[in-house]
Amino acid sequence: MTQAAERTHLWHRVAKTTAIVGGVFTGIFTVLLAANLVGSAVLGPARELKLEGVKLLVQKDPANETLLSEIRQRDLKIRRDRIWRLDFAHKAAHMLLASIVLLLLAGKIAGDLGKELPHPKHAADRGEKQVREARQARWAVVGGLALLAVGMTLVGMSGWVRFVQAEDDGPPFASWEDKQTQWHRFRGPGGAGVTAYANIPTSWNGKTGEGILWKTPVPLPGRNSPVVWKDRVFLTGADPNVRQVYCFDAKSGQMLWKGDVPTVPAAAKLEIMEDTGYAACTAATDGRRVYAIFPTGDVAAFDFNGRRLWHRSLGVPDSAYGYASSLDTYEKLVLIQYDQGDGSEGQSKVLALDGTNGQIAWETKRDLPNSWASPIVVDVEGKPQYVALADPNVIAYNPADGKEIWRAECLGGDIAPSPIYAGGLILALEPYAQLVAVKPTGTGNVTETHIAWRMEEGAPDICSPVSDGTYVYLLETADLLICCKLDTGEKVYEQEIKGDYQASPSIVGDKLYILDVKGVMHIGQAGPEYKELGKCELGEECHASPAFVDGRIYIRGNENLYCIGQAP
Amino acid sequence: MIRFARLAVLAVALLVPCLEVQGEIRFPPPEFESGHQFPETTSPGAQPVFHEYVDVAVLVLGLLLASYLIFKRRSRRAIFILMIGALLYFGFLRDGCICPIGAIQNVTLTAFDSSYAIPLTAAAFFVIPLVFALFYGRVFCGAICPLGAIQDAVLIRPVAVPRWLESGLRLMAYTYLGAAVLFAATGSAFIICRYDPFVGFFRLGGNWNILIIGASLLLIGLFIGRPYCRFLCPYGIVLRNLSRLSKRRVTITPSECVQCRLCEDACPFGAIREPTGDWPEGEYKIAKRRLALFLALLPILVAAGAWGGYTLRNQLAGMHPRVRTAERVYLEENAKVEGTTDVSDAFRATGQTTELLYTDATAIRNRFALGGALLGGFIGLVVGGKLIGLSVRRRRTEYEADPAGCFACGRCYQSCPKEHERLKKSAEAMAARV
């Protein structure tokens, strides 16, 4: 062996040995890192689980210092271990990298030094070989093309989303006509308390279950009324900490979903009168989404599958008894009457949110104090008007842009009953004082020109009026039903009906439905004379106005939601 | 067997750092008061501009040095050292970014989006290696590219890839290039950067899936030389085709080829072409007819590819974030999926209407109609061009480095007896001078 060959041989052995050393270190650091990883994956979660267990114990006994100390010790141990492992992993990874580099470098040098000289075999006929190789390469390209085609076919089969259904479904809200057949807001279409259906039950008994189609507990309390859209019934409920929207299956009563509405923590605790409660405002739906508002000023939208689409905080309203105005919708807008304060600070407003995203579509300030009435959207000679009451005004706005159309200064006091539109007149109540009828055809201040009549022989403070198109019926909180002529306001009769009332009366065909606080529905003949047709007990206290839709009545009791009707 | 075991250990070792990266989970601060003062959150400042100029200077100097070492010194060892230096600088020190491969996308976006201003460095990194390729071939691939270097460094036991297989696999790189250009031009994504298989190694951490892909490529790279460069690299495709026009080309022998055939298997990348033999009997006429057929087929392939790409426009548009958001929101709005995602929640928080979102998405899809057709047509053109290229016989009288496939790594020099003779003479001349 020549001297050069001996030197090469020696270097080859050195490189080989170095590569082996690099390999051994690679193995060692691999094992260490793997052990560290397994340790992190197994021990860490086990210790954290134990810590969570101790935390649960502390929740039951928050003053237990021993447990608190144990939590701190365990937490510290977990953190120390985690940081140690991270540090170890970083160092070991670098050492592993160095070992790999050493292994590769030495391996390559050993490979180069140990390389034997090539021994080319006898060359076959190059021409044949090259032609064959070119042919194979062409087939390979064709094969590659075929694979690409298969890949493209698979991609093509993966499908894509067509944005067409929204167009097929029309606008993102139900039509005006559809709304007239549902109960999409407080007191149904136009807030009038009049149903389009005549096939409403007249007999039931909640105690025996007769005529009760289903009865479902409602998780949280609330004095808001049911809202119905086809096969879905919506309610809201709340306590000082939680606000929820509920959706029930109209057929079975099964709760389909409940959605939480978040809030921004308020600086001061919200003080609300017990009679109002934390969920007085009735929800509203535009047939695509359901909207809810709470006395915390939180508004939220949910789709019909219970997914919260948006939430918006309007700020906690300054309301003497607690905010209680219900929502209404116009096309895709959610209409909110947000009256608050004493009217001197310009806090009151009416506004509309875009139902699809919760953004403010328009906002109109009102120099009026807090009120509790719910606004209505009505069709006056083919044009929509959004009518909202507050001391001392009845004001009509264009629901599309919030611009004021007319106003009449005719009210006073704490306005809680909501207006109705009947016989071409807007009917508004001033509690304990009067019923005012305003012709909604003017513009500007119509106080002197468009007040049709006033009935000043008393008026309810909570319940809203109802009209059958000929007469107007007013329900006092205690015992008294008043009937007036719609065209003149002339009082026709006063009828004592024993009971306390907070739910507003409703008209079904030619019948009056009056629900008292004890849950007894008084059914009477509408017209110039009151005649009691029946009384149906529910067996549970009720404060909310019922919903009447296609052969069924939905009544919210203090604890349960009832559906009254005949099984199909 | 022992060697195989060693390689297996190495394979596992390469994967373990990836697992450790997965193990780095951040955990929240304590839930109780401990008196510890949390440091203020700080954001790292912008990188000094001079770093970028230094990068460009290093690139230019590196390419000049590489060209010198390849064509003048003809030293594999020096090229290897330069390659490791470039790996350390552009890879580990500069985190594998910026690189000319990704710069394809910056350049494309600049061409299609007037509101996008390409960074000067990105433009320089894209252009400079191309200019060098026109003069000296793929010196960037052989000595400067950190992605090529990391694969070259792990190549221990090269196995020859049959030429036919290489031809088929290279279609992937062309497709990848076309897709990268399409997605960059439409502002959809920088897929080359997103799926850079080695950047995670340079940064010692990264996306788990990409690390797995990178580790797999390195494992393959133990036996198959530079698999990413040969079968996937989109910039390699550009360099490859420019290098065909290069002024100077790597020659295996420093003087005259003696047809000893010792270099036949010297290139682990299959870039050495042997002298052409004689036409087999009757083959010439068949070859002429075949060539005519493929020439006629070329427009059909282009048209078919364009049609295929056009039909996939909606699926391709799914790469665009706006389209993906629109699809998700649409599915949620129509109750086709349950729950929401961070993306759909973020969209709703913007207050934009879904109508606007769908309109935007539809407009983007329409852009993909042309883009998809161009991508498909490009693939058809590549396939047709390759079939034509493989039907044309180029005459060679000696062993040559294929200018397109040669990475200018200098491995083949050592196998040439004429090179040894040159080195010997050179050493003797040096000794005489001393």
Boltz contact constraints between the chains, C-beta under 6 A:
constraints:
  - contact:
      token1: [A, 23]
      token2: [B, 6]
      max_distance: 6.0
  - contact:
      token1: [A, 23]
      token2: [B, 9]
      max_distance: 6.0
  - contact:
      token1: [A, 26]
      token2: [B, 9]
      max_distance: 6.0
  - contact:
      token1: [A, 26]
      token2: [B, 13]
      max_distance: 6.0
  - contact:
      token1: [A, 27]
      token2: [B, 9]
      max_distance: 6.0
  - contact:
      token1: [A, 30]
      token2: [B, 12]
      max_distance: 6.0
  - contact:
      token1: [A, 30]
      token2: [B, 13]
      max_distance: 6.0
  - contact:
      token1: [A, 30]
      token2: [B, 16]
      max_distance: 6.0
  - contact:
      token1: [A, 33]
      token2: [B, 16]
      max_distance: 6.0
  - contact:
      token1: [A, 33]
      token2: [B, 20]
      max_distance: 6.0
  - contact:
      token1: [A, 37]
      token2: [B, 19]
      max_distance: 6.0
  - contact:
      token1: [A, 37]
      token2: [B, 23]
      max_distance: 6.0
  - contact:
      token1: [A, 40]
      token2: [B, 23]
      max_distance: 6.0
  - contact:
      token1: [A, 75]
      token2: [B, 30]
      max_distance: 6.0
  - contact:
      token1: [A, 89]
      token2: [B, 20]
      max_distance: 6.0
  - contact:
      token1: [A, 93]
      token2: [B, 17]
      max_distance: 6.0
  - contact:
      token1: [A, 93]
      token2: [B, 20]
      max_distance: 6.0
  - contact:
      token1: [A, 100]
      token2: [B, 13]
      max_distance: 6.0
  - contact:
      token1: [A, 104]
      token2: [B, 153]
      max_distance: 6.0
  - contact:
      token1: [A, 104]
      token2: [B, 154]
      max_distance: 6.0
  - contact:
      token1: [A, 107]
      token2: [B, 156]
      max_distance: 6.0
  - contact:
      token1: [A, 118]
      token2: [B, 262]
      max_distance: 6.0
  - contact:
      token1: [A, 120]
      token2: [B, 261]
      max_distance: 6.0
  - contact:
      token1: [A, 120]
      token2: [B, 264]
      max_distance: 6.0
  - contact:
      token1: [A, 126]
      token2: [B, 277]
      max_distance: 6.0
  - contact:
      token1: [A, 127]
      token2: [B, 277]
      max_distance: 6.0
  - contact:
      token1: [A, 127]
      token2: [B, 278]
      max_distance: 6.0
  - contact:
      token1: [A, 127]
      token2: [B, 279]
      max_distance: 6.0
  - contact:
      token1: [A, 127]
      token2: [B, 280]
      max_distance: 6.0
  - contact:
      token1: [A, 128]
      token2: [B, 280]
      max_distance: 6.0
  - contact:
      token1: [A, 131]
      token2: [B, 280]
      max_distance: 6.0
  - contact:
      token1: [A, 131]
      token2: [B, 283]
      max_distance: 6.0
  - contact:
      token1: [A, 133]
      token2: [B, 163]
      max_distance: 6.0
  - contact:
      token1: [A, 134]
      token2: [B, 390]
      max_distance: 6.0
  - contact:
      token1: [A, 136]
      token2: [B, 164]
      max_distance: 6.0
  - contact:
      token1: [A, 137]
      token2: [B, 163]
      max_distance: 6.0
  - contact:
      token1: [A, 137]
      token2: [B, 164]
      max_distance: 6.0
  - contact:
      token1: [A, 137]
      token2: [B, 167]
      max_distance: 6.0
  - contact:
      token1: [A, 137]
      token2: [B, 390]
      max_distance: 6.0
  - contact:
      token1: [A, 138]
      token2: [B, 387]
      max_distance: 6.0
  - contact:
      token1: [A, 138]
      token2: [B, 390]
      max_distance: 6.0
  - contact:
      token1: [A, 140]
      token2: [B, 164]
      max_distance: 6.0
  - contact:
      token1: [A, 140]
      token2: [B, 167]
      max_distance: 6.0
  - contact:
      token1: [A, 140]
      token2: [B, 168]
      max_distance: 6.0
  - contact:
      token1: [A, 141]
      token2: [B, 167]
      max_distance: 6.0
  - contact:
      token1: [A, 141]
      token2: [B, 168]
      max_distance: 6.0
  - contact:
      token1: [A, 141]
      token2: [B, 386]
      max_distance: 6.0
  - contact:
      token1: [A, 141]
      token2: [B, 387]
      max_distance: 6.0
  - contact:
      token1: [A, 143]
      token2: [B, 168]
      max_distance: 6.0
  - contact:
      token1: [A, 144]
      token2: [B, 168]
      max_distance: 6.0
  - contact:
      token1: [A, 144]
      token2: [B, 171]
      max_distance: 6.0
  - contact:
      token1: [A, 145]
      token2: [B, 383]
      max_distance: 6.0
  - contact:
      token1: [A, 152]
      token2: [B, 308]
      max_distance: 6.0
  - contact:
      token1: [A, 155]
      token2: [B, 312]
      max_distance: 6.0
  - contact:
      token1: [A, 155]
      token2: [B, 315]
      max_distance: 6.0
  - contact:
      token1: [A, 156]
      token2: [B, 312]
      max_distance: 6.0
  - contact:
      token1: [A, 158]
      token2: [B, 315]
      max_distance: 6.0
  - contact:
      token1: [A, 160]
      token2: [B, 314]
      max_distance: 6.0
  - contact:
      token1: [A, 160]
      token2: [B, 315]
      max_distance: 6.0
  - contact:
      token1: [A, 161]
      token2: [B, 327]
      max_distance: 6.0
  - contact:
      token1: [A, 161]
      token2: [B, 330]
      max_distance: 6.0
  - contact:
      token1: [A, 163]
      token2: [B, 330]
      max_distance: 6.0
  - contact:
      token1: [A, 163]
      token2: [B, 358]
      max_distance: 6.0
  - contact:
      token1: [A, 165]
      token2: [B, 334]
      max_distance: 6.0
  - contact:
      token1: [A, 305]
      token2: [B, 335]
      max_distance: 6.0
  - contact:
      token1: [A, 310]
      token2: [B, 348]
      max_distance: 6.0
  - contact:
      token1: [A, 356]
      token2: [B, 353]
      max_distance: 6.0
  - contact:
      token1: [A, 357]
      token2: [B, 351]
      max_distance: 6.0
  - contact:
      token1: [A, 359]
      token2: [B, 351]
      max_distance: 6.0
